[in-house]
Amino acid sequence: AASRGAIVLLSAICALAQRLPPSGCAAARSEARDVAGAPYALQGGVCSVHDPAIAAEGGRLYVFGTDTYAQGHFTGHLLIRCGDVDNKTFTVCAQVFDELPAWSRPIVPTAVNIWAPDISYANGLWHLYYAISEFGQPVSAIGLATARVLDPSSPRAGWTDHGPVIATNGSQGYNAIDPSIFDDGQGARYMVFGSYWNGIQLVKLNASTGFVDPSFPVTRLATRTDPPAIEGAFILHRGPYFYLFVSWNFCCRGNASNYEVRVGRARSPGGPYLDLTNAPMTNGGGTKILGGQFGWAAAGGEALLRETGDDDVTAMVVHAYDGVSGDPWLQLVGLKWGADLWPTVVPWAGH
């Protein structure tokens, strides 16, 4: 469970709202509210963000995400946004890679950037999984980097890349992007990943090394057809259930995007995952909890703040597209857990 300190530091995010043009976007927001309907509270370098991942360390929040171009003097890959001392403003404060890892060139020769990071803590290290892919093709790889601390000003800061943990070339029938890591509460560690091609997959990790356990079969957790657009999975183990969050439909189309967040749950990591109507996620099931609303065209690419996973309201970050400019903005919302153990999206302010 999250500490009271985690709630205090997250509540501070909602203390102040501005609509100034941020780093990375040319225009101010057209909407004063966030995608949950509360006054938009995040400030600073919170635009031009896709696929955010969030973590807390030492009373400070850190956001990682897909960035498609440089911000300020940070011209590399996997930019890190640090919350200020009150976590009211986010500043692009560091980058994980100066250039694409050398190992990626033979696997994904056309890649130009790094996508969809996931940040988690295990065995005394922060584990950052990330994807390198050829856009629109299942030619992809998921890599792993680790660090002792997230604070880039610490003398212990610095990232060590460990290379690829899984790769696809089109012959596997699935796509190695959008990784997310979770534990089963009994010492086993898993990675969920996938996009489009046969949907969302599950592999087991070696709990010590963080690499894929080859003895565990790749298991399909969710898929859909017409369109086959499903990606951005995140699994939260909470109480008796494993909750599978996914993004449906299309990102990256500006104000024509129609991304939305869907969820199902299962009693075990490998499923079956069922939605609120008991429809299986392997057959197009998934209960919608968030999409375009309050002036935003779409919302998706979700990740949860794991430190709040067991709380009454869990923090979730997404990126949402401005309904006028189409710019992608970082959003922080809450997931309120009902008596039926299903989540609904609420504004984060006040929690």
C-alpha positions in Angstrom: 0.0 0.0 0.0 1.1 3.6 -0.6 2.2 5.6 2.3 0.4 8.7 3.4 3.4 10.7 2.1 2.6 9.4 -1.5 -0.9 10.8 -1.2 0.3 14.1 0.0 2.8 14.5 -2.7 0.3 13.6 -5.4 -2.4 15.9 -4.0 0.1 18.7 -4.3 0.1 18.3 -8.1 -3.5 19.7 -8.2 -2.7 22.9 -6.3 -2.2 25.2 -9.2 -3.5 25.4 -12.8 -2.1 27.4 -15.8 -2.7 27.3 -19.5 0.6 28.7 -20.8 2.1 27.0 -23.8 4.5 24.3 -22.6 7.8 23.1 -23.8 7.3 20.9 -26.8 4.0 22.4 -28.1 3.3 25.6 -29.9 -0.1 26.4 -28.5 -1.8 26.6 -25.1 -4.5 24.1 -24.3 -7.9 24.9 -25.7 -9.6 23.3 -22.7 -9.2 24.5 -19.1 -10.2 21.1 -17.6 -8.4 17.8 -17.6 -9.8 14.7 -19.2 -11.6 13.8 -15.9 -13.3 17.2 -15.7 -11.2 18.8 -13.0 -9.2 22.0 -13.5 -6.1 21.1 -15.4 -3.3 21.2 -12.8 -0.1 20.0 -14.3 2.5 22.6 -15.5 5.8 22.9 -17.3 7.0 20.3 -19.8 3.8 18.4 -19.9 3.0 18.6 -23.6 4.4 16.5 -26.5 4.1 13.5 -24.2 3.0 10.0 -25.4 2.8 6.8 -23.4 3.7 8.2 -20.0 5.0 6.0 -17.1 5.3 7.4 -13.6 7.2 6.6 -10.4 7.8 8.2 -7.0 11.2 8.4 -5.2 12.1 10.4 -2.3 8.9 12.5 -2.3 9.3 13.4 -5.9 7.5 12.3 -9.0 9.2 11.2 -12.3 7.5 10.8 -15.6 9.0 8.9 -18.6 7.4 8.9 -22.0 7.7 8.7 -25.7 9.2 11.9 -27.1 9.3 12.5 -30.9 11.6 15.5 -30.8 14.1 17.4 -28.6 13.0 19.7 -25.8 15.5 22.3 -24.8 19.0 21.0 -24.7 17.8 17.4 -24.3 18.2 15.9 -27.8 18.3 12.2 -26.9 15.8 9.5 -26.1 13.5 8.7 -23.2 13.3 12.1 -21.6 12.7 12.3 -17.9 10.3 14.9 -16.4 11.0 15.7 -12.8 8.4 17.1 -10.4 9.5 20.2 -8.5 9.7 20.2 -4.7 5.9 20.4 -4.4 5.2 18.3 -7.5 3.3 21.2 -9.1 5.5 21.6 -12.1 7.3 19.1 -14.3 10.6 20.0 -16.0 12.4 17.9 -18.6 15.5 17.2 -16.4 17.4 14.3 -18.0 17.4 11.7 -20.7 18.2 8.0 -20.5 19.9 7.6 -23.9 22.0 10.1 -25.9 21.4 8.0 -29.1 19.7 4.7 -30.0 21.4 1.7 -28.5 23.9 0.1 -30.9 22.3 -3.3 -30.5 19.0 -2.0 -32.0 20.4 -1.3 -35.5 20.6 -4.9 -36.7 17.2 -5.7 -35.2 15.3 -2.5 -36.2 17.4 -0.8 -38.8 14.8 1.9 -39.6 14.1 3.0 -36.0 14.4 6.7 -35.2 13.3 6.9 -31.6 12.3 4.9 -28.5 8.8 4.3 -27.4 6.5 3.4 -24.5 8.7 3.0 -21.4 7.7 1.2 -18.2 9.4 2.0 -14.9 9.3 -0.3 -11.9 11.5 -1.2 -8.9 12.9 -4.6 -8.0 16.0 -6.1 -6.4 17.4 -2.6 -5.4 17.2 -1.2 -8.9 14.8 0.8 -11.1 14.0 -1.3 -14.2 13.2 0.7 -17.3 11.8 -1.4 -20.1 11.4 0.3 -23.5 10.5 -0.4 -27.1 12.3 0.3 -30.4 10.1 -0.4 -33.5 9.5 0.2 -37.1 6.3 2.3 -37.2 3.4 0.3 -38.5 5.3 -3.0 -38.7 6.0 -5.8 -36.2 9.7 -5.4 -36.5 10.5 -4.4 -32.9 12.4 -5.1 -29.7 12.0 -4.4 -26.0 15.1 -3.4 -24.1 16.0 -3.1 -20.5 18.0 -0.4 -18.7 18.5 -0.1 -14.9 19.5 2.6 -12.5 20.1 2.8 -8.7 18.2 6.1 -8.4 15.9 8.3 -10.5 17.2 11.7 -9.3 19.5 12.8 -12.1 21.4 15.1 -9.7 22.4 12.3 -7.4 26.0 11.1 -7.5 24.6 7.6 -7.8 22.6 8.5 -10.9 23.2 6.8 -14.3 21.6 4.3 -16.5 23.0 0.9 -17.6 21.6 -0.6 -20.7 21.3 -4.4 -20.7 20.2 -4.9 -24.3 17.1 -6.6 -25.8 14.9 -8.9 -23.7 12.6 -9.9 -26.6 12.4 -9.1 -30.3 10.1 -9.7 -33.3 10.7 -9.7 -37.0 7.2 -10.3 -38.4 7.3 -14.1 -38.2 6.2 -14.5 -34.5 2.6 -13.2 -35.0 2.9 -10.6 -32.3 4.7 -7.2 -31.9 7.3 -6.6 -29.2 6.4 -3.1 -28.1 4.6 -1.4 -25.2 6.1 -3.4 -22.3 4.7 -3.3 -18.7 5.9 -5.3 -15.7 4.0 -6.7 -12.7 4.5 -9.2 -9.8 2.0 -11.9 -8.9 2.5 -11.4 -5.1 4.2 -14.8 -4.8 7.7 -13.9 -6.2 7.0 -14.3 -9.9 7.5 -11.4 -12.3 5.8 -11.0 -15.6 5.8 -8.7 -18.6 2.8 -7.8 -20.7 3.3 -6.3 -24.1 2.0 -6.1 -27.7 0.2 -4.0 -30.3 -2.1 -4.8 -33.1 -0.7 -8.1 -34.3 -2.6 -10.7 -32.3 -3.0 -8.2 -29.5 -1.6 -8.4 -26.0 0.8 -11.0 -24.9 2.3 -12.2 -21.6 5.7 -13.6 -20.8 7.3 -14.6 -17.5 10.6 -12.9 -16.5 13.5 -14.3 -14.6 13.0 -12.5 -11.3 16.7 -12.0 -10.8 17.9 -10.9 -14.2 14.7 -9.2 -15.6 15.0 -11.1 -18.8 12.4 -13.4 -20.4 12.1 -16.9 -19.1 12.2 -19.1 -22.2 10.5 -22.0 -20.5 7.2 -20.0 -20.2 5.1 -19.9 -23.3 4.1 -16.6 -24.8 0.4 -16.3 -23.8 -2.2 -14.2 -25.5 -4.3 -12.1 -23.1 -6.4 -9.8 -25.2 -7.2 -9.2 -28.9 -9.9 -7.6 -31.1 -10.8 -7.3 -34.8 -12.3 -4.7 -37.1 -10.2 -2.8 -36.2 -7.4 -4.8 -34.5 -6.2 -1.7 -32.7 -5.3 -2.7 -29.2 -2.0 -1.9 -27.4 -0.5 -0.1 -24.4 -1.3 -2.8 -21.8 -0.7 -2.4 -18.0 -1.5 -5.0 -15.4 -2.2 -4.1 -11.7 -2.4 -6.9 -9.1 -4.9 -5.7 -6.5 -6.7 -7.9 -4.0 -7.9 -11.1 -5.6 -7.7 -9.8 -9.1 -5.2 -8.9 -11.8 -6.6 -5.9 -13.8 -5.6 -5.6 -17.4 -5.8 -2.1 -18.8 -5.4 -1.6 -22.5 -5.7 1.2 -25.1 -8.2 0.7 -28.0 -8.3 2.5 -31.3 -5.9 5.0 -32.8 -3.3 7.3 -31.3 -1.0 9.7 -33.0 -3.6 11.4 -35.3 -3.8 14.7 -33.6 -7.4 15.8 -33.0 -8.6 12.9 -35.2 -7.2 10.4 -32.6 -9.8 8.2 -30.8 -7.7 6.4 -28.2 -9.6 5.1 -25.2 -8.8 3.0 -22.1 -10.5 -0.4 -21.5 -10.2 -2.8 -18.6 -10.9 -6.4 -17.6 -9.8 -8.6 -14.8 -8.7 -12.2 -14.0 -7.9 -14.4 -11.0 -4.5 -15.3 -12.3 -1.8 -13.6 -14.4 -2.5 -15.7 -17.5 -6.2 -15.0 -17.5 -8.9 -15.4 -18.7 -9.5 -11.6 -18.4 -13.2 -10.7 -18.5 -14.9 -7.3 -18.6 -17.8 -6.1 -16.6 -20.2 -8.0 -18.8 -18.1 -11.2 -18.5 -17.0 -10.8 -22.2 -13.5 -12.3 -22.6 -10.8 -9.8 -23.6 -9.4 -12.5 -26.0 -12.6 -11.9 -28.0 -12.9 -8.2 -28.1 -14.0 -7.7 -24.5 -13.0 -4.7 -22.3 -15.0 -2.2 -20.3 -14.4 1.4 -21.4 -13.4 3.7 -18.5 -11.9 6.7 -20.3 -11.8 8.3 -23.7 -12.2 11.6 -25.4 -14.3 14.1 -23.3 -14.3 17.5 -21.8 -12.8 19.0 -24.9 -10.2 16.4 -25.4 -10.2 14.2 -28.6 -8.9 11.0 -27.0 -7.0 9.6 -24.0 -4.9 6.5 -23.7 -1.4 5.1 -23.3 -2.1 4.5 -19.7 0.1 3.6 -16.7 -0.6 3.5 -13.0 1.5 4.9 -10.2 2.3 1.5 -8.5 2.8 3.2 -5.1 -0.9 4.0 -5.0 -2.1 0.6 -6.3 -3.7 -0.6 -3.1 -5.3 2.8 -2.2 -9.0 3.7 -2.4 -8.1 5.9 -5.3 -5.1 4.9 -7.6 -3.3 7.5 -9.7 -3.2 6.9 -13.4 -1.4 8.8 -16.1 -2.4 9.0 -19.8 -1.8 11.2 -22.7 -4.7 13.0 -24.2 -5.0 14.9 -27.5 -6.3 18.5 -27.4 -9.5 18.6 -29.3 -8.5 21.7 -31.3 -4.7 21.6 -31.7 -4.3 17.9 -31.5 -1.3 18.2 -29.2 -0.6 15.3 -26.7 -0.8 16.4 -23.1 0.1 14.6 -19.9 -2.9 13.9 -17.7 -3.2 12.6 -14.2 -6.5 11.1 -13.1 -7.8 8.9 -10.3 -9.2 5.3 -10.4 -11.8 4.9 -7.6 -12.4 1.4 -6.7 -16.0 0.5 -6.0 -17.6 -2.1 -3.7 -17.7 -4.4 -6.8 -13.9 -4.1 -7.1 -14.2 -2.4 -10.5 -12.5 1.0 -11.2 -14.1 4.2 -12.4 -12.2 7.3 -13.5 -12.5 10.4 -11.2 -10.6 13.7 -11.0 -7.5 13.3 -8.9 -7.9 16.6 -7.0 -8.7 16.1 -3.4 -7.3 12.5 -3.1 
